[in-house]
Amino acid sequence: MHRFSLRTTPGPIRAFTILELMIVVTILALLAGILAPTLEDDANIAKDARRATDLRAVAATLAHYYKEHGSYPSTNGEWHGDAANYGSYGYDAAGYIPNLVPNYLPYLPKDPDPNYPDSGAAGYMYRSDGYDFKFVINTTPSTYYVSNPFYDPVRPTQGWQVSSPGEYQW
């Protein structure tokens, strides 16, 4: 009986020793340890970019709404949000910004991180008295720096915001 073999010369079979395999595994683990934080940083940067896009989109939509109606969607000066502490409002017509869905937006924005909104205060929130508004992404962004165009002076280390000039300090 003939066995098919790619080997052309007879001799002992070469294999990796356990020591060689352990060295390779150690090198791979070190590389993974170096790359993991970098990849996590990239994911956080992408989430923050999406949050910034959400802020710009809501600000533009609210400006359009104001132009058509002469006022902003009102919450009677109360905070409405998707987090539990702010009412657990949804993303549809009865969502945390009243009267925007479906005529101005197909749905209200939601944080890109699946851990938010949470059972506390972390999430998206909105407040308006009809004359002014403030839209805040509370405690979910990864970075907080003063030169950020969405810097929130009320929540300098926990939120980003867009607002009408009268409500910058809400």
Phi, psi and omega per residue, in radians:
M1 nan 2.319 3.137
H2 -1.786 2.352 3.008
R3 -1.790 2.432 3.094
F4 -1.446 2.330 -3.119
S5 -2.529 2.509 3.064
L6 -1.430 -0.263 3.123
R7 -1.271 2.357 -3.134
T8 -1.804 -0.338 3.138
T9 -2.084 2.392 3.097
P10 -1.258 2.697 3.106
G11 2.747 -3.138 -3.115
P12 -1.187 2.612 3.114
I13 -1.438 2.248 3.114
R14 -1.548 2.456 3.105
A15 -2.533 2.861 3.088
F16 -1.351 2.498 3.073
T17 -1.438 2.860 3.125
I18 -1.076 -0.618 3.118
L19 -1.119 -0.774 3.113
E20 -1.094 -0.720 3.115
L21 -1.136 -0.692 3.118
M22 -1.146 -0.649 3.104
I23 -1.127 -0.772 3.132
V24 -1.099 -0.784 3.131
V25 -1.098 -0.704 3.117
T26 -1.105 -0.760 3.124
I27 -1.105 -0.762 3.111
L28 -1.091 -0.692 3.114
A29 -1.143 -0.699 3.093
L30 -1.109 -0.756 3.103
L31 -1.091 -0.726 3.103
A32 -1.106 -0.690 3.113
G33 -1.137 -0.549 3.103
I34 -1.343 -0.700 -3.071
L35 -1.370 -0.542 -3.046
A36 -1.006 -0.851 3.119
P37 -1.105 -0.628 3.122
T38 -1.119 -0.773 3.130
L39 -1.169 -0.627 3.099
E40 -1.162 -0.708 3.080
D41 -1.064 -0.732 3.113
D42 -1.082 -0.695 3.120
A43 -1.139 -0.719 3.117
N44 -1.158 -0.664 3.098
I45 -1.112 -0.732 3.120
A46 -1.119 -0.709 3.112
K47 -1.137 -0.723 3.114
D48 -1.148 -0.624 3.087
A49 -1.111 -0.709 3.101
R50 -1.132 -0.703 3.108
R51 -1.087 -0.741 3.113
A52 -1.088 -0.702 3.087
T53 -1.099 -0.713 3.098
D54 -1.062 -0.762 3.130
L55 -1.075 -0.802 3.136
R56 -1.097 -0.747 -3.111
A57 -1.119 -0.769 3.136
V58 -1.164 -0.715 3.124
A59 -1.072 -0.768 3.126
A60 -1.146 -0.702 3.128
T61 -1.149 -0.734 3.115
L62 -1.153 -0.630 3.081
A63 -1.111 -0.729 3.096
H64 -1.121 -0.762 3.107
Y65 -1.044 -0.790 -3.135
Y66 -1.079 -0.704 3.141
K67 -1.082 -0.662 -3.128
E68 -1.390 -0.613 -2.995
H69 -1.919 -0.266 -3.111
G70 1.351 0.143 3.082
S71 -2.730 2.911 3.076
Y72 -1.640 2.750 3.043
P73 -1.003 2.183 -3.011
S74 -1.655 2.471 2.954
T75 -2.010 0.346 -3.117
N76 0.980 0.628 3.112
G77 1.344 0.098 3.128
E78 -1.673 2.616 3.025
W79 -1.372 2.281 2.996
H80 -2.097 2.365 3.141
G81 -2.673 3.062 3.120
D82 -1.540 -0.196 3.086
A83 -1.438 2.767 -3.066
A84 -1.031 -0.702 -3.117
N85 -1.173 -0.245 -3.112
Y86 -2.084 0.466 2.983
G87 1.778 -0.131 -3.120
S88 0.898 0.744 3.103
Y89 -1.212 2.709 -3.118
G90 -1.611 -2.738 -3.016
Y91 -2.070 0.187 -3.098
D92 -1.828 -2.776 -3.082
A93 -1.040 -0.509 3.115
A94 -1.665 0.365 -3.043
G95 -1.325 -2.943 -3.001
Y96 -1.243 -0.295 2.967
I97 -2.038 1.870 -3.066
P98 -1.172 2.588 2.980
N99 1.230 0.183 3.087
L100 -1.613 -0.583 -3.101
V101 -1.727 2.330 0.047
P102 -1.723 -0.010 -3.013
N103 -1.280 -0.466 -3.095
Y104 -2.012 -0.562 3.084
L105 -2.386 2.564 3.087
P106 -1.203 -0.511 3.083
Y107 -2.854 2.772 3.108
L108 -1.373 2.596 -3.109
P109 -1.178 2.650 3.138
K110 -2.260 2.518 -3.122
D111 -0.996 2.418 -3.141
P112 -1.234 -0.273 3.111
D113 -1.496 2.163 -3.105
P114 -1.141 -0.186 3.099
N115 -1.375 -0.112 -3.106
Y116 -2.169 2.595 -0.003
P117 -1.211 2.810 -3.140
D118 -1.974 -3.026 -3.098
S119 -1.382 0.010 3.113
G120 -1.946 -2.075 -3.042
A121 -1.966 -0.034 -3.061
A122 -1.378 2.146 3.123
G123 2.738 -2.826 3.137
Y124 -1.657 2.431 3.131
M125 -2.545 2.697 -3.033
Y126 -2.453 2.517 3.087
R127 -2.499 2.384 3.098
S128 -2.714 2.538 3.005
D129 -1.836 0.171 -3.096
G130 1.671 -0.560 -3.134
Y131 -1.641 -0.584 3.133
D132 -2.382 2.876 3.123
F133 -2.548 2.823 2.956
K134 -2.533 2.244 3.100
F135 -2.038 2.167 -3.005
V136 -2.211 2.427 2.918
I137 -1.796 1.885 -2.944
N138 -1.744 2.123 3.034
T139 1.082 0.148 3.126
T140 -1.747 -0.474 -3.136
P141 -1.071 2.707 -3.109
S142 -1.531 -0.430 -3.077
T143 -2.208 2.521 3.103
Y144 -2.392 1.869 3.101
Y145 -2.413 2.623 -2.999
V146 -1.117 -0.557 -3.111
S147 -1.374 -0.039 3.089
N148 -1.112 2.272 -3.137
P149 -1.135 -0.222 3.134
F150 -1.842 0.305 -3.137
Y151 -0.936 2.319 3.131
D152 -1.934 1.927 -3.101
P153 -1.153 -0.383 3.116
V154 -1.403 -0.556 -3.123
R155 -2.216 1.090 -2.988
P156 -1.105 -0.422 -3.120
T157 -2.041 0.263 -3.134
Q158 -2.568 0.068 -3.125
G159 -2.724 2.758 2.979
W160 -2.047 2.676 -3.085
Q161 -2.644 2.760 2.825
V162 -2.265 2.560 -3.104
S163 -2.764 2.854 2.933
S164 -1.292 2.739 -3.063
P165 -0.973 -0.577 -3.095
G166 -1.264 -0.256 -3.062
E167 -2.072 0.370 3.119
Y168 -1.027 -0.560 -3.080
Q169 -1.691 0.149 3.085
W170 -1.137 nan nan
